[in-house]
């Protein structure tokens, strides 16, 4: 599988999906004009990756994957796609993989922290909430 890298813009986040190093990063602002078009390729890539791993379940419990969400703004449509991304990785965690989810937020930005807490509650995954000072 190939890595995925998407440069950030004023309205879309930076995406880094490093298959070899088992990391996924989503950072910046996420309010794309066409949220479906933006997230479609990302969802497709992660779905392929997770499906491939789940075919060999005996190896899944040896995986450790880091998810890093370092967002300054998320619109509600983007939150739905972030939830889908988390759901793929939750499938791996249910098969024994260690999924380390880091959610960064500005110390004074309650909204991003609350967004992360809501996503953690909905997906029923533990997040590491990390304040940027």
C-alpha atoms as a printed R data frame, in Angstrom:
    type eleno elety resid chain resno       x       y      z
1   ATOM     1    CA   UNK     A     1   0.000   0.000  0.000
2   ATOM     2    CA   UNK     A     2   1.147   3.502 -0.783
3   ATOM     3    CA   UNK     A     3   1.247   6.420  1.616
4   ATOM     4    CA   UNK     A     4  -1.192   9.295  1.258
5   ATOM     5    CA   UNK     A     5  -0.219  12.932  1.632
6   ATOM     6    CA   UNK     A     6  -2.520  15.894  1.049
7   ATOM     7    CA   UNK     A     7  -1.274  19.459  1.417
8   ATOM     8    CA   UNK     A     8  -3.418  21.737  3.591
9   ATOM     9    CA   UNK     A     9  -5.297  24.732  2.231
10  ATOM    10    CA   UNK     A    10  -7.185  27.528  3.943
11  ATOM    11    CA   UNK     A    11 -10.243  25.253  4.201
12  ATOM    12    CA   UNK     A    12  -8.856  21.702  4.120
13  ATOM    13    CA   UNK     A    13  -6.569  19.891  6.560
14  ATOM    14    CA   UNK     A    14  -3.190  18.328  5.981
15  ATOM    15    CA   UNK     A    15  -3.494  14.551  5.702
16  ATOM    16    CA   UNK     A    16  -0.570  12.204  6.254
17  ATOM    17    CA   UNK     A    17  -1.262   8.474  6.116
18  ATOM    18    CA   UNK     A    18   2.101   6.763  6.542
19  ATOM    19    CA   UNK     A    19   1.507   3.048  6.053
20  ATOM    20    CA   UNK     A    20   5.077   1.965  6.830
21  ATOM    21    CA   UNK     A    21   5.292   3.913 10.110
22  ATOM    22    CA   UNK     A    22   1.642   3.182 10.938
23  ATOM    23    CA   UNK     A    23   0.586   6.763 11.521
24  ATOM    24    CA   UNK     A    24  -2.357   8.859 10.390
25  ATOM    25    CA   UNK     A    25  -2.383  12.613 10.868
26  ATOM    26    CA   UNK     A    26  -5.160  15.090 10.214
27  ATOM    27    CA   UNK     A    27  -4.243  18.678 11.088
28  ATOM    28    CA   UNK     A    28  -5.342  22.233 10.450
29  ATOM    29    CA   UNK     A    29  -8.775  23.456  9.414
30  ATOM    30    CA   UNK     A    30 -11.442  21.088  8.098
31  ATOM    31    CA   UNK     A    31 -14.295  22.876  6.380
32  ATOM    32    CA   UNK     A    32 -14.061  21.823  2.737
33  ATOM    33    CA   UNK     A    33 -16.643  23.230  0.359
34  ATOM    34    CA   UNK     A    34 -17.324  19.719 -0.925
35  ATOM    35    CA   UNK     A    35 -16.692  17.518  2.088
36  ATOM    36    CA   UNK     A    36 -17.658  14.327  0.226
37  ATOM    37    CA   UNK     A    37 -15.155  14.958 -2.572
38  ATOM    38    CA   UNK     A    38 -12.388  15.828 -0.119
39  ATOM    39    CA   UNK     A    39 -12.795  12.891  2.253
40  ATOM    40    CA   UNK     A    40 -13.828  10.258 -0.331
41  ATOM    41    CA   UNK     A    41 -10.263   9.307 -1.356
42  ATOM    42    CA   UNK     A    42  -9.092   9.272  2.265
43  ATOM    43    CA   UNK     A    43 -11.922   6.999  3.366
44  ATOM    44    CA   UNK     A    44 -11.303   4.725  0.366
45  ATOM    45    CA   UNK     A    45  -7.568   4.442  1.155
46  ATOM    46    CA   UNK     A    46  -8.142   3.664  4.840
47  ATOM    47    CA   UNK     A    47 -10.884   1.164  4.010
48  ATOM    48    CA   UNK     A    48  -8.530  -0.669  1.629
49  ATOM    49    CA   UNK     A    49  -5.758  -0.676  4.215
50  ATOM    50    CA   UNK     A    50  -7.916  -1.942  7.077
51  ATOM    51    CA   UNK     A    51  -9.647  -4.556  4.913
52  ATOM    52    CA   UNK     A    52  -6.248  -5.842  3.798
53  ATOM    53    CA   UNK     A    53  -5.059  -6.112  7.406
54  ATOM    54    CA   UNK     A    54  -8.227  -7.835  8.582
55  ATOM    55    CA   UNK     A    55  -7.718 -10.591  5.993
56  ATOM    56    CA   UNK     A    56  -4.743 -11.709  8.056
57  ATOM    57    CA   UNK     A    57  -6.216 -11.419 11.555
58  ATOM    58    CA   UNK     A    58  -3.347 -13.282 13.215
59  ATOM    59    CA   UNK     A    59  -1.075 -10.310 12.444
60  ATOM    60    CA   UNK     A    60  -3.516  -7.589 13.556
61  ATOM    61    CA   UNK     A    61  -2.860  -8.077 17.268
62  ATOM    62    CA   UNK     A    62   0.816  -7.220 16.652
63  ATOM    63    CA   UNK     A    63  -0.026  -3.799 15.194
64  ATOM    64    CA   UNK     A    64   0.412  -0.470 16.919
65  ATOM    65    CA   UNK     A    65  -1.031   2.499 15.056
66  ATOM    66    CA   UNK     A    66  -0.884   6.202 15.982
67  ATOM    67    CA   UNK     A    67  -3.711   8.552 15.049
68  ATOM    68    CA   UNK     A    68  -2.981  12.257 15.461
69  ATOM    69    CA   UNK     A    69  -5.739  14.824 15.187
70  ATOM    70    CA   UNK     A    70  -4.420  18.370 15.494
71  ATOM    71    CA   UNK     A    71  -7.285  20.519 14.283
72  ATOM    72    CA   UNK     A    72  -8.031  24.181 14.832
73  ATOM    73    CA   UNK     A    73 -11.530  24.057 13.331
74  ATOM    74    CA   UNK     A    74 -13.915  21.273 12.268
75  ATOM    75    CA   UNK     A    75 -17.308  21.727 10.661
76  ATOM    76    CA   UNK     A    76 -20.053  19.208 11.429
77  ATOM    77    CA   UNK     A    77 -19.796  17.534  8.010
78  ATOM    78    CA   UNK     A    78 -16.085  16.893  8.573
79  ATOM    79    CA   UNK     A    79 -16.822  15.414 11.998
80  ATOM    80    CA   UNK     A    80 -18.913  12.727 10.336
81  ATOM    81    CA   UNK     A    81 -15.989  11.720  8.134
82  ATOM    82    CA   UNK     A    82 -13.559  11.793 11.047
83  ATOM    83    CA   UNK     A    83 -15.939   9.439 12.819
84  ATOM    84    CA   UNK     A    84 -15.822   7.096  9.800
85  ATOM    85    CA   UNK     A    85 -12.015   7.178  9.876
86  ATOM    86    CA   UNK     A    86 -12.038   6.343 13.574
87  ATOM    87    CA   UNK     A    87 -14.491   3.521 12.944
88  ATOM    88    CA   UNK     A    88 -12.060   1.808 10.552
89  ATOM    89    CA   UNK     A    89  -9.315   1.907 13.156
90  ATOM    90    CA   UNK     A    90 -11.705   0.731 15.844
91  ATOM    91    CA   UNK     A    91 -12.243  -2.426 13.774
92  ATOM    92    CA   UNK     A    92  -8.511  -3.071 14.084
93  ATOM    93    CA   UNK     A    93  -8.557  -2.401 17.803
94  ATOM    94    CA   UNK     A    94 -11.397  -4.881 18.292
95  ATOM    95    CA   UNK     A    95  -9.130  -7.508 16.707
96  ATOM    96    CA   UNK     A    96  -6.278  -6.721 19.107
97  ATOM    97    CA   UNK     A    97  -4.354  -3.871 17.471
98  ATOM    98    CA   UNK     A    98  -3.193  -1.036 19.703
99  ATOM    99    CA   UNK     A    99  -4.646   2.215 18.412
100 ATOM   100    CA   UNK     A   100  -3.178   5.290 20.062
101 ATOM   101    CA   UNK     A   101  -5.458   8.269 19.337
102 ATOM   102    CA   UNK     A   102  -4.000  11.684 20.155
103 ATOM   103    CA   UNK     A   103  -6.363  14.660 20.066
104 ATOM   104    CA   UNK     A   104  -4.574  18.013 20.253
105 ATOM   105    CA   UNK     A   105  -6.322  21.239 21.177
106 ATOM   106    CA   UNK     A   106  -5.478  24.808 22.095
107 ATOM   107    CA   UNK     A   107  -5.561  25.242 25.843
108 ATOM   108    CA   UNK     A   108  -8.121  28.033 25.486
109 ATOM   109    CA   UNK     A   109 -10.227  26.352 22.772
110 ATOM   110    CA   UNK     A   110 -13.014  24.465 24.506
111 ATOM   111    CA   UNK     A   111 -14.813  23.682 21.228
112 ATOM   112    CA   UNK     A   112 -12.086  21.507 19.696
113 ATOM   113    CA   UNK     A   113 -11.666  19.703 23.028
114 ATOM   114    CA   UNK     A   114 -15.438  19.104 23.217
115 ATOM   115    CA   UNK     A   115 -15.474  17.876 19.610
116 ATOM   116    CA   UNK     A   116 -12.801  15.331 20.495
117 ATOM   117    CA   UNK     A   117 -14.616  14.261 23.650
118 ATOM   118    CA   UNK     A   118 -17.841  13.814 21.672
119 ATOM   119    CA   UNK     A   119 -16.106  11.711 19.017
120 ATOM   120    CA   UNK     A   120 -14.415   9.613 21.700
121 ATOM   121    CA   UNK     A   121 -17.778   8.994 23.391
122 ATOM   122    CA   UNK     A   122 -19.595   8.128 20.170
123 ATOM   123    CA   UNK     A   123 -16.921   5.754 18.854
124 ATOM   124    CA   UNK     A   124 -16.175   4.394 22.348
125 ATOM   125    CA   UNK     A   125 -12.419   4.751 22.001
126 ATOM   126    CA   UNK     A   126 -10.054   6.310 24.496
127 ATOM   127    CA   UNK     A   127  -8.337   9.453 23.263
128 ATOM   128    CA   UNK     A   128  -5.237  11.114 24.670
129 ATOM   129    CA   UNK     A   129  -6.280  14.757 25.005
130 ATOM   130    CA   UNK     A   130  -3.190  16.914 24.676
131 ATOM   131    CA   UNK     A   131  -3.303  20.658 25.273
132 ATOM   132    CA   UNK     A   132  -1.069  22.835 23.127
133 ATOM   133    CA   UNK     A   133   0.204  25.687 25.261
